[in-house]
Amino acid sequence: MNLLEEINYRNAELNTRRHFLKKCVAGMGSLALGGLMGSALTGCDSDKEIAETLMRDASNPMKALPPHYIAKAKRVIYLHMAGAPSQLELFDYKPELQKLHGLDCPPSLLEGKRFAFIQGTPQMLGPQFNFNQYGDSGSWVSDRLPHFTECVDDVAFLKAVHTDEFNHAPAQLLMHTGGARLGKPSMGSWVTYGLGSENQDLPGFVVLVSGGTTPSAGKSVWGSGFLPSVYQGVQCRTQGDPVLYLSDPKGMSRELRQKSISAINKLNQQQYEEVGDPEIMTRISQYEMAFKMQMSVPDTMDINDEPQYIHDMYGTEPGKSSFANNCLLARRLAEKGVRFIQLYHWGWDAHGAGKNEALNHGFKDRCKEVDQPMSALLKDLKQRGLLEDTLVIWGGEFGRTPMRENRGGKEMTFVGRDHHLEAFTMWMAGGGIKPGITFGETDEIGYYGIKDRVHVHDIQATILNQLGLNHERLTYNFQGRDFRLTDVHGNVIEKILA
């Protein structure tokens, strides 16, 4: 075979069907990636935004990134009361509603409205507990939250929050992902995507669940949606291993585990160099994070080393699953630089009848479970100088009606309140929020917001704003469209900012 024939043979060998398909797929992938990058960059408004887009390190997706502007908060602790507590039994005092107790609900409050359980003509339901004013702010709080009355001057109440959904799962999705349907990234995922994490040995987004079960919307409320999966929330537990499968199996030493992860990631790196899929880099990062977490998570999640006065303050019981333990863990995670700490406490769905009246036994139990720990969390953060740059949020997914639920006519005397999307109460503290104020007002029976109404998207925009993120600029291109947490809605609630 002469030289020319050998060259032709080699060229033919290189252009085999397999080689052609491999090159073609890689080439198409590169074109697609280039198109996505191009669309992302062309959507930028300035050279600074282009620089921010290019600043992301594919090999370290959780690298801390600069905010859009100076932030008032470095981290978030979000206390979600899954099931939606009644604002009329906690914060929104309505003496006029007491006068209407037992009377038939006016038809004007029912016509054209959708409810989960109200049928026929329900009766009005007055406040079930006593209220008093507390603190220099004179904030109204019911006798169900005695510990929290000591903290009212540190929080901002939002009394006229409203939403679009009256069923639990869609309302929880709207609150935490910005949309009532599955598939969108959660707020914590958006935050860690936008800012990364200050601690490279712990997840940037940690989830703690108490109350016996997960929220109605399931784990989707802390999922990453179409964002890279490295940004999804990591659920930690207070019993057993903090994270499932965190411990090495028998016969697997830490040195051997490190070698196996290194070998796996070399293969992943080779695949990334061949096809350029950014999700492969996410996989590499997750393997490395899991290895680091074997050392950092058990140490952080062990509350046994806290002094006794702290346990007394929170009401914690090490080794058990409880909201109190999770509140103390939230403070420890905040100290470690975790960016977004999400607590879910289930069991607030205020339905029931007879001896199991939800606004009697069940509601009282939930209040007792959260009152002392959430108050201790605020005090603890404040005394450690952490409240100043930690934004704490408390609330459910919607509110409760001023009339009782009425599933089967007047003969069914339910003392629970139905789901209500028109008005409910949330509160915020720290992180650049004005302390000791009440913003928003409902009518005399707590049915409609009549002053300074804010939507769920406004809450989301404000949270991002305090972290230094512009909710209109924090976007991700997916399937040819730029998405954001607040969709095409949302306004920062300027009047509650310090």
GUZADREN-877394 format. One line per 4 residues: number of its first residue (from 1); their letters; for each residue x, z, y of C-alpha. Coordinates in Angstrom, 1 decimal. Layout:
BEGIN
NUM> a> X:Z:Y ~ ...
//
This chain:
BEGIN
1> mnll> 0.0:0.0:0.0 ~ 1.5:-1.1:3.3 ~ 1.3:0.9:6.5 ~ -1.7:-0.9:7.9
5> eein> -3.7:-0.5:4.7 ~ -2.8:3.2:4.6 ~ -4.0:3.7:8.2 ~ -7.3:1.9:7.4
9> yrna> -7.8:4.1:4.3 ~ -7.2:7.3:6.3 ~ -9.7:6.2:8.9 ~ -12.3:5.4:6.3
13> elnt> -11.7:8.8:4.6 ~ -12.2:10.6:7.9 ~ -15.5:8.8:8.5 ~ -17.2:10.0:5.3
17> rrhf> -20.9:10.7:5.4 ~ -20.3:14.5:5.4 ~ -17.8:14.3:8.2 ~ -20.1:12.1:10.2
21> lkkc> -23.0:14.5:9.8 ~ -20.8:17.5:10.7 ~ -19.5:15.8:13.8 ~ -22.9:14.5:14.7
25> vagm> -24.5:17.9:14.4 ~ -21.7:19.6:16.4 ~ -21.9:16.9:19.0 ~ -25.7:17.3:19.4
29> gsla> -25.3:21.0:19.6 ~ -22.7:20.6:22.3 ~ -25.0:18.3:24.2 ~ -27.9:20.8:23.8
33> lggl> -25.7:23.7:25.0 ~ -24.5:21.6:27.9 ~ -28.1:20.8:28.8 ~ -29.1:24.4:28.7
37> mgsa> -26.1:25.5:30.7 ~ -26.8:22.8:33.2 ~ -30.4:23.8:33.6 ~ -29.4:27.4:34.0
41> ltgc> -26.8:26.5:36.7 ~ -29.0:24.1:38.5 ~ -31.6:26.9:38.8 ~ -29.0:29.0:40.7
45> dsdk> -29.5:29.4:44.4 ~ -25.9:30.0:45.4 ~ -22.3:29.9:44.3 ~ -22.5:33.6:43.7
49> eiae> -25.3:33.1:41.2 ~ -23.3:30.4:39.4 ~ -20.4:32.8:39.2 ~ -22.6:35.5:37.7
53> tlmr> -23.9:33.0:35.1 ~ -20.4:32.1:34.1 ~ -19.2:35.7:34.2 ~ -20.8:36.5:30.8
57> dasn> -18.3:36.9:28.1 ~ -19.5:35.4:24.8 ~ -17.2:37.7:22.9 ~ -18.5:40.8:24.6
61> pmka> -22.2:40.3:25.5 ~ -22.6:44.0:26.4 ~ -19.8:43.9:29.0 ~ -20.9:45.7:32.2
65> lpph> -22.0:43.2:34.8 ~ -22.4:43.7:38.6 ~ -26.0:44.0:39.9 ~ -27.5:41.5:42.4
69> yiak> -27.2:44.1:45.1 ~ -26.3:47.8:45.5 ~ -28.2:49.8:42.9 ~ -29.8:53.2:43.5
73> akrv> -30.0:53.9:39.7 ~ -27.5:53.3:37.0 ~ -29.8:54.0:34.1 ~ -33.4:54.4:33.1
77> iylh> -35.2:57.0:31.0 ~ -38.8:55.8:30.3 ~ -41.2:58.3:28.8 ~ -44.2:56.3:27.4
81> maga> -47.2:58.2:26.2 ~ -48.5:55.8:23.6 ~ -52.3:55.9:23.4 ~ -52.9:56.4:27.1
85> psql> -53.4:60.0:28.4 ~ -56.4:60.7:30.6 ~ -55.4:60.8:34.2 ~ -58.7:62.6:35.0
89> elfd> -57.5:65.6:32.9 ~ -53.9:65.6:34.2 ~ -53.3:64.4:37.7 ~ -56.3:62.6:39.4
93> ykpe> -58.5:65.5:40.4 ~ -62.1:64.4:41.0 ~ -64.5:67.3:41.9 ~ -67.3:64.8:42.6
97> lqkl> -67.2:63.7:39.1 ~ -67.9:67.2:37.9 ~ -71.2:67.1:39.9 ~ -72.2:64.0:37.9
101> hgld> -71.4:65.5:34.5 ~ -74.1:64.7:32.0 ~ -76.0:62.1:34.1 ~ -76.4:58.6:33.0
105> cpps> -73.7:56.2:34.1 ~ -74.9:53.9:36.9 ~ -75.4:50.3:35.7 ~ -73.2:49.0:38.5
109> lleg> -70.2:50.5:36.7 ~ -70.9:48.7:33.5 ~ -72.2:45.3:34.4 ~ -69.7:42.5:33.8
113> krfa> -67.1:45.0:32.4 ~ -65.5:45.0:29.0 ~ -64.9:48.3:27.2 ~ -63.5:49.2:23.8
117> fiqg> -66.2:51.6:22.6 ~ -68.9:52.0:25.2 ~ -72.3:50.8:24.1 ~ -75.7:51.2:25.8
121> tpqm> -75.8:53.7:28.7 ~ -73.1:56.4:28.4 ~ -73.2:59.7:30.3 ~ -70.7:60.7:33.0
125> lgpq> -68.0:63.1:31.9 ~ -66.6:65.6:34.4 ~ -63.0:66.9:34.3 ~ -62.5:69.0:31.2
129> fnfn> -59.8:71.3:32.7 ~ -59.0:73.2:35.8 ~ -56.8:71.8:38.6 ~ -54.7:73.4:41.4
133> qygd> -52.3:72.2:44.0 ~ -48.6:72.9:43.6 ~ -45.3:72.7:45.5 ~ -44.7:71.8:49.1
137> sgsw> -46.3:68.4:48.4 ~ -49.6:70.0:47.4 ~ -49.8:67.8:44.4 ~ -52.9:68.2:42.1
141> vsdr> -52.0:69.1:38.5 ~ -54.3:70.4:35.7 ~ -53.7:73.6:33.8 ~ -52.6:71.6:30.8
145> lphf> -49.1:71.1:32.3 ~ -48.0:74.5:33.5 ~ -44.2:73.8:33.3 ~ -44.6:70.4:35.1
149> tecv> -46.1:72.2:38.1 ~ -42.6:73.4:38.9 ~ -41.4:69.7:39.2 ~ -44.0:68.1:41.4
153> ddva> -41.7:68.0:44.5 ~ -39.2:65.9:42.5 ~ -41.6:63.1:41.5 ~ -43.6:60.3:43.1
157> flka> -47.2:59.9:41.7 ~ -48.7:56.5:41.6 ~ -52.4:57.1:41.4 ~ -53.8:53.6:41.5
161> vhtd> -52.0:51.7:38.8 ~ -54.0:48.9:37.1 ~ -53.4:46.5:34.2 ~ -55.1:43.5:32.6
165> efnh> -55.5:44.8:29.1 ~ -57.9:47.4:27.6 ~ -56.6:47.5:24.0 ~ -53.5:49.4:23.1
169> apaq> -51.2:46.8:21.6 ~ -51.7:44.1:24.3 ~ -51.5:46.7:27.0 ~ -48.3:48.2:25.6
173> llmh> -46.8:44.7:25.3 ~ -47.8:43.9:28.9 ~ -46.3:47.2:30.1 ~ -43.0:46.7:28.3
177> tgga> -42.5:43.0:28.0 ~ -44.5:41.6:30.9 ~ -46.9:39.7:28.6 ~ -49.8:40.7:26.4
181> rlgk> -48.6:38.5:23.5 ~ -45.7:38.8:21.1 ~ -42.4:37.0:21.6 ~ -41.2:38.1:25.0
185> psmg> -38.2:40.4:25.6 ~ -38.8:44.0:26.4 ~ -37.8:45.6:29.7 ~ -34.8:47.4:28.1
189> swvt> -33.6:44.1:26.8 ~ -33.9:42.4:30.2 ~ -32.0:45.3:31.8 ~ -29.1:45.2:29.3
193> yglg> -29.0:41.4:29.5 ~ -28.7:41.7:33.3 ~ -26.3:44.6:33.5 ~ -24.6:45.1:30.2
197> senq> -23.6:48.6:29.3 ~ -21.1:51.2:30.6 ~ -20.4:52.5:27.1 ~ -19.1:50.0:24.6
201> dlpg> -19.3:52.5:21.7 ~ -23.0:53.0:22.0 ~ -26.0:50.6:22.2 ~ -27.0:49.8:25.7
205> fvvl> -30.7:50.2:24.9 ~ -31.7:53.2:22.7 ~ -35.2:54.0:21.5 ~ -36.5:57.4:20.3
209> vsgg> -40.0:57.8:18.8 ~ -42.0:60.9:18.1 ~ -45.6:61.8:17.4 ~ -45.7:60.6:13.8
213> ttps> -45.7:56.8:14.2 ~ -44.6:53.9:16.3 ~ -46.8:52.6:19.2 ~ -49.7:50.3:18.4
217> agks> -47.7:47.2:19.4 ~ -45.0:48.1:16.9 ~ -41.3:47.6:17.4 ~ -42.0:44.5:19.4
221> vwgs> -42.1:46.7:22.5 ~ -38.3:47.2:22.2 ~ -37.5:43.7:20.8 ~ -35.3:41.2:22.5
225> gflp> -37.8:38.2:22.1 ~ -36.0:35.0:22.9 ~ -32.9:36.8:24.4 ~ -29.9:37.1:22.1
229> svyq> -30.7:39.8:19.5 ~ -27.8:42.0:20.7 ~ -30.0:43.1:23.6 ~ -32.8:44.5:21.4
233> gvqc> -33.4:48.3:21.4 ~ -31.7:50.4:18.7 ~ -34.1:53.0:17.2 ~ -32.4:56.3:16.6
237> rtqg> -33.8:59.2:14.6 ~ -33.5:63.0:14.9 ~ -33.7:63.5:11.1 ~ -31.2:62.2:8.6
241> dpvl> -28.9:59.5:9.7 ~ -29.5:58.8:13.4 ~ -29.6:55.0:12.5 ~ -30.6:53.8:9.1
245> ylsd> -27.6:52.7:6.8 ~ -25.2:54.1:9.4 ~ -23.2:56.1:6.7 ~ -20.8:54.3:4.4
249> pkgm> -21.9:54.0:0.8 ~ -20.1:56.0:-1.9 ~ -16.6:54.6:-2.6 ~ -16.4:52.8:0.8
253> srel> -13.7:54.3:3.0 ~ -13.6:53.8:6.8 ~ -10.4:51.8:6.4 ~ -12.0:49.5:3.8
257> rqks> -15.1:49.1:6.0 ~ -12.9:48.0:8.9 ~ -11.1:45.5:6.7 ~ -14.4:44.1:5.4
261> isai> -15.9:43.8:9.0 ~ -12.7:42.1:10.1 ~ -12.9:39.6:7.3 ~ -16.6:38.8:7.9
265> nkln> -16.0:38.4:11.7 ~ -13.1:35.9:11.0 ~ -15.5:33.8:9.1 ~ -18.1:34.2:11.9
269> qqqy> -15.4:33.2:14.4 ~ -14.6:30.0:12.5 ~ -18.2:29.1:12.3 ~ -18.6:29.7:16.0
273> eevg> -15.7:27.4:16.8 ~ -17.2:24.7:14.6 ~ -20.8:24.8:15.8 ~ -20.7:26.7:19.1
277> dpei> -23.9:28.8:18.4 ~ -23.9:31.8:20.8 ~ -25.9:33.8:18.4 ~ -22.9:33.9:16.1
281> mtri> -21.0:35.8:18.8 ~ -23.9:38.2:18.9 ~ -23.5:38.7:15.2 ~ -19.8:39.5:15.6
285> sqye> -20.6:41.9:18.4 ~ -23.2:43.7:16.3 ~ -20.8:44.1:13.4 ~ -18.2:45.6:15.7
289> mafk> -20.8:47.8:17.4 ~ -22.1:49.1:14.1 ~ -18.6:50.1:13.2 ~ -18.1:52.0:16.4
293> mqms> -21.5:53.6:16.1 ~ -20.5:55.3:12.9 ~ -18.3:57.6:15.0 ~ -20.0:57.7:18.3
297> vpdt> -23.7:58.0:17.3 ~ -23.5:61.1:15.0 ~ -21.6:62.9:17.7 ~ -24.0:62.0:20.5
301> mdin> -27.1:62.6:18.4 ~ -26.1:66.1:17.2 ~ -27.8:68.6:19.5 ~ -26.5:71.6:17.6
305> depq> -23.6:72.0:19.9 ~ -25.9:72.6:22.9 ~ -25.9:76.2:24.2 ~ -28.9:78.3:23.3
309> yihd> -30.3:78.4:26.9 ~ -30.6:74.6:26.8 ~ -32.6:74.8:23.5 ~ -34.8:77.5:25.1
313> mygt> -35.2:75.3:28.2 ~ -36.4:72.2:26.3 ~ -38.1:74.0:23.3 ~ -35.9:72.0:20.9
317> epgk> -35.6:72.6:17.1 ~ -32.5:70.8:15.8 ~ -33.1:68.9:12.6 ~ -36.8:68.1:13.4
321> ssfa> -38.4:65.0:14.8 ~ -40.0:66.0:18.1 ~ -40.5:64.9:21.7 ~ -38.5:68.0:22.8
325> nncl> -35.5:66.9:20.8 ~ -35.8:63.4:22.1 ~ -35.8:64.6:25.7 ~ -32.6:66.5:25.2
329> larr> -31.1:63.4:23.4 ~ -32.1:61.3:26.4 ~ -30.1:63.5:28.7 ~ -27.1:63.3:26.3
333> laek> -27.4:59.5:26.1 ~ -27.6:59.3:29.9 ~ -24.4:61.3:30.2 ~ -22.8:58.8:27.8
337> gvrf> -23.6:55.9:30.0 ~ -26.5:54.3:27.9 ~ -28.3:51.9:30.2 ~ -31.9:52.1:29.1
341> iqly> -33.3:55.1:27.1 ~ -36.9:54.6:25.9 ~ -39.0:57.5:24.5 ~ -42.4:56.8:22.9
345> hwgw> -44.7:59.8:22.0 ~ -47.7:58.7:20.1 ~ -51.1:60.4:19.8 ~ -52.8:60.2:23.2
349> dahg> -55.8:58.0:22.2 ~ -58.5:60.3:23.5 ~ -61.4:59.6:21.0 ~ -63.2:62.0:18.8
353> agkn> -66.3:64.1:18.3 ~ -67.5:67.5:17.1 ~ -64.8:70.0:16.2 ~ -62.1:67.3:16.6
357> ealn> -62.9:66.4:20.2 ~ -60.0:64.5:21.4 ~ -60.1:66.0:24.9 ~ -60.1:69.4:23.3
361> hgfk> -57.7:70.0:20.3 ~ -55.8:66.7:20.2 ~ -55.3:66.3:23.9 ~ -54.3:69.9:24.3
365> drck> -51.7:69.5:21.5 ~ -50.2:66.4:23.1 ~ -49.9:68.2:26.5 ~ -48.2:71.2:24.9
369> evdq> -45.8:68.9:23.1 ~ -44.6:67.1:26.3 ~ -45.0:69.6:29.1 ~ -42.0:71.8:28.6
373> pmsa> -39.6:69.1:27.4 ~ -40.3:66.5:30.2 ~ -40.1:69.2:32.8 ~ -36.8:70.5:31.3
377> llkd> -35.4:67.0:31.4 ~ -36.0:66.6:35.1 ~ -34.5:70.0:35.8 ~ -31.5:69.4:33.6
381> lkqr> -30.8:66.0:35.1 ~ -31.1:67.5:38.6 ~ -28.8:70.4:38.0 ~ -26.1:68.1:36.4
385> glle> -26.3:65.7:39.4 ~ -27.7:62.9:37.1 ~ -31.2:62.6:38.6 ~ -29.8:61.0:41.7
389> dtlv> -28.8:57.9:39.8 ~ -31.2:58.1:36.8 ~ -34.7:56.6:37.2 ~ -37.3:58.5:35.1
393> iwgg> -40.7:57.0:34.5 ~ -43.7:58.6:32.8 ~ -47.0:57.0:31.9 ~ -49.3:55.3:29.3
397> efgr> -50.5:51.7:28.9 ~ -53.8:52.1:30.7 ~ -56.2:54.8:32.0 ~ -59.4:56.5:30.9
401> tpmr> -63.0:56.0:32.1 ~ -65.0:58.6:34.1 ~ -67.8:58.2:31.6 ~ -67.7:59.3:28.0
405> enrg> -67.4:56.8:25.2 ~ -70.7:55.9:23.6 ~ -70.3:54.1:20.3 ~ -73.8:54.6:18.8
409> gkem> -76.2:55.7:21.5 ~ -76.9:59.1:23.2 ~ -77.3:60.8:19.9 ~ -73.5:60.3:19.3
413> tfvg> -72.0:62.9:21.7 ~ -68.4:61.8:21.9 ~ -66.3:63.8:24.4 ~ -63.5:61.2:24.5
417> rdhh> -63.0:58.8:27.3 ~ -62.9:55.0:26.7 ~ -60.0:52.7:27.6 ~ -59.9:51.8:31.3
421> leaf> -57.8:49.2:33.0 ~ -58.9:49.6:36.6 ~ -57.0:52.8:37.5 ~ -54.5:55.2:36.0
425> tmwm> -51.6:57.5:37.0 ~ -47.9:57.1:36.5 ~ -45.0:59.0:38.0 ~ -41.4:58.2:38.8
429> aggg> -38.5:60.5:39.7 ~ -34.8:60.1:40.7 ~ -33.0:56.8:41.1 ~ -33.8:56.3:44.7
433> ikpg> -37.5:57.1:44.5 ~ -39.0:59.3:47.3 ~ -39.6:62.8:45.9 ~ -42.8:64.8:46.4
437> itfg> -45.2:62.0:47.4 ~ -48.5:60.6:46.2 ~ -49.0:56.9:46.5 ~ -52.3:55.3:45.9
441> etde> -55.8:56.6:45.7 ~ -58.9:56.1:43.5 ~ -62.5:56.4:44.5 ~ -64.4:59.7:44.2
445> igyy> -64.9:59.4:40.5 ~ -61.6:57.8:39.6 ~ -63.1:54.4:38.6 ~ -61.4:52.0:41.0
449> gikd> -58.2:52.1:43.0 ~ -59.2:51.9:46.6 ~ -55.8:52.3:48.4 ~ -52.3:51.1:47.6
453> rvhv> -53.2:49.6:44.2 ~ -50.2:48.5:42.1 ~ -50.1:46.3:39.0 ~ -47.9:46.7:35.9
457> hdiq> -45.8:43.9:37.2 ~ -45.1:45.8:40.4 ~ -43.9:48.8:38.3 ~ -41.5:46.4:36.5
461> atil> -40.3:44.8:39.7 ~ -39.6:48.2:41.2 ~ -37.7:49.5:38.1 ~ -35.4:46.4:38.2
465> nqlg> -35.0:46.7:42.0 ~ -33.7:50.3:41.7 ~ -31.1:49.1:39.1 ~ -29.9:46.5:41.6
469> lnhe> -31.7:43.5:39.9 ~ -33.9:41.0:41.7 ~ -36.8:40.5:39.4 ~ -37.2:36.9:40.6
473> rlty> -33.5:36.1:39.9 ~ -33.2:37.8:36.5 ~ -34.3:34.8:34.4 ~ -33.5:33.2:31.1
477> nfqg> -34.1:29.5:30.2 ~ -36.1:29.1:27.0 ~ -37.7:26.0:25.7 ~ -37.1:24.2:29.0
481> rdfr> -38.6:26.9:31.2 ~ -37.1:29.8:33.2 ~ -38.7:33.1:32.1 ~ -38.6:36.5:33.7
485> ltdv> -39.9:40.0:33.0 ~ -42.6:39.8:35.7 ~ -43.5:36.2:34.9 ~ -44.7:34.7:38.3
489> hgnv> -46.0:38.1:39.6 ~ -44.8:41.4:40.8 ~ -43.8:43.0:44.1 ~ -41.4:45.9:44.7
493> ieki> -43.3:49.0:45.8 ~ -41.3:49.5:48.9 ~ -43.3:52.5:50.2 ~ -42.1:54.8:47.4
497> la> -38.4:54.0:47.8 ~ -36.2:56.6:49.5
//
